[in-house]
């Protein structure tokens, strides 16, 4: 069964398969209803552009069967309100939820500055196909068909983004973490990543869909 990907704002993506829905990183830069209708919610780390408690609560309250998988720092903030529905995961874990198979890769957020302590961060490989790394350039020990590519962030530069695509070697790379990237700069990123990354590079606007 193929996955349908819907790009939401910034780092949030929505995956649908066989009538079930998985949402990754509905943060405060994504739409207010980003988590609504989700059966499975995955959060990569605690930064507010990836983890927004109000959006997660809306998703969990809107679907009593919905559950969250995330790291401990996020789980501690929301698990008391939803007992039994918030699960802690870390690097190397695997689980199945609502028909989706998920592998967890990575441990730490990318370095923003040496003076800023690094927090935990995990990435998710869904159905052995799509990899969302959160705020890190984690290379999973598994082939990746579709790489959700953090294209612009305070912790990255374009040479690192290009080299990340080269190292992962996906069939295609699709931008995430793009809310701070202006329309004036996008053609530069599109051209350089597309020409130098070694994989087809795509940009979806929020609401756009594609089949994986």
Secondary structure, 3 states (H helix, E strand, C coil): CCCEEEECCCCCEEEEECCEEEEECCCCCCCCCCCCCCCEEECCCCCCCCCCHHHHHHHHHHCCCCEEEECHHHHHHHHHHCCCCEEECCCCCEEEECCEEEEEECCECCCCCCCCCCCECCEEEECCCEEECCCCCCCCCCCCCEEEEECCCCCCCHHHHHHHHHHHCCCEEEEECCCCCCHHHHHHHHHHHHHHCCCEEECCCCCCEEEC
